[in-house]
Amino acid sequence: MSDLMIDKGKRQLGPSDLKVSPIAYGMWRFAGEGEIEANAKVESALDAGITLFDTADVYGLDSDAPFGAAEELFGHVLKARPALRDQMVIASKGGIIPGTPYDSSAKYLREACEASLKRLQIETIDLYQVHRPDLLTHPAELADTLQSLRKEGKIREYGLSNVTAHQIAALQAHLDHPMATQQPELSALAIEPVTDGILDLCMATNMTPLAWSPLAGGRLMLHASEAPTSQLSDVITMLDKLADKHAASRTAIALAFVLAHPSQPIAIIGSQTPARIADAMSALDVTLSRQDWYAIYEAALGAPLP
């Protein structure tokens, strides 16, 4: 039975020339810190080999920080340390308005992108993503906006987040320049992208999946006895079993499950300390067998495969 060895090298973002680490640093918990603490987090991620930094204009609202707080703090770090910019690929997202809730119209998305550039204090966002689908914006309008921003040099590449396979296809039909990425929730607990067409479409059209919440928002770190559902308990139990087998941490096994998929996902972690970042990076040294991978999948599925 063949093993699922994880390629430690950089992964290409779709058909673009952007290449990044297999594990990315997510900045949804980045706001609310001082500049010194923020700089330390960025340095820890870079030192660990992470080169993709994923933020959004709404990041920080969960911690009662103002709209744009995470981007603004990241911008202060980049301004204070200009040399850092060349060491990273910066991704951001727009299109969520608390209370609206979504707007991907040409007017709003352009304003959102330009505001992100100002907060980040950079000239170009490497990867700009529509955060959630706006059901009231025609894909032709969205395609025109994204391509215009790219032609103007405000963004290098673009992608989508939290959409269906049909929504991806609808936008692709109006694009001259292909999308680089799609960002679904994907973990050993959230396995829907494996079968709902998202990862299949990524492989068919050469898009790179960016897996958000690959540790299920920390739920995969609970003790099995604390799990609120039998599904979560079963997944945790299986992860622990495989962690013992591979002499690895539960975190490493959970991330290896995501990274081993043939669509070559990039796992976006939100770890806040050097030790936890290093633990996450150890997933690159884990080689699951096909039996291991399917054992995790079946635990999440709650039933054996036929």
C-alpha positions, 0 to 999 in steps of 0.5 A: 500500500503506497504512502502519502508523502507530503511535498515539503517544497513550495506550492504554486498558487494555481497557474500563477507564478506565486509559490508559497509554503504548504502551511500559511499563517492566518491572521484572524486573531492578529488584532488586539496586540501591540506592535512588538507582539505582532512583529514577534508573531510574524517573525516566528512564522517566517523563521518557521518557513511560512511565506503566505500570510492570509488576512482580511478586512473584517479580521479583528471584529471578533475581538472587538477591534475595529473594522480593518484592525488586523490589516492595519496592525500588519501594515504597521509591522511591514512599514517598520520592517520593509525588508519583510515584504520581499519574504512573503506573499500577502493575501487579503479578503473583502466583500463582508460588511457586518450587518449587510452582510455581503457586497461584491458590487464593483463600487464596493469591492474596489473601495474595499480593496483600495482600503486594504492596500492603504491599511496594509501600506503596500502597493499590491496585494499578492492574492485578493479573495472575495470573502463570501459570495454576494448573491446579488452581484452577477459573476460578470460584474465581479469578474470585471472588477477583479480583472480591472484591479489586476490590470491596474496593479492593485492585486496580482492574483485573485480567488474566492472563499466559502463558495460552491463549485457552481459559484466558482464555475459561474465566475470562471465563465466570465474570466479571461485570467484564471483564478488562482485559489479557492478557500474552503473550510477543510479539516479532519472534521469538515470533510465536505470539500472532498465530496462536494465538488470543490477539491475536484474542481480545483484539480480540474481547473488548476486552482489551489485550495487554501484550507481555513480552520484545518484544526476545526477552530481548535475543536480537534485539540479537545480531549475526546471525553470533552467532545460535544459530539460523537463524531468529534470524539471519534475523530479525536480518538483516531487522530490520537491513535495515529499520533502514537503510531507515527510518534507525532502530535495530534496537530501534525496528524490533523494537518497531514490529513489536509496536506496529503490530499492530491489537490495540494491544499495549503493549510492556514493555521492561526497558531499564536506562539513559536512552539505551536507554529513549530508543532504545526510545521512538523506535519510536513514530516508525517507520512500517512498511509492510505489506510491512515487517511481513510481511517480519519475520513471514515471517523469524520464520516461516521460510517465505513466506506462501501 
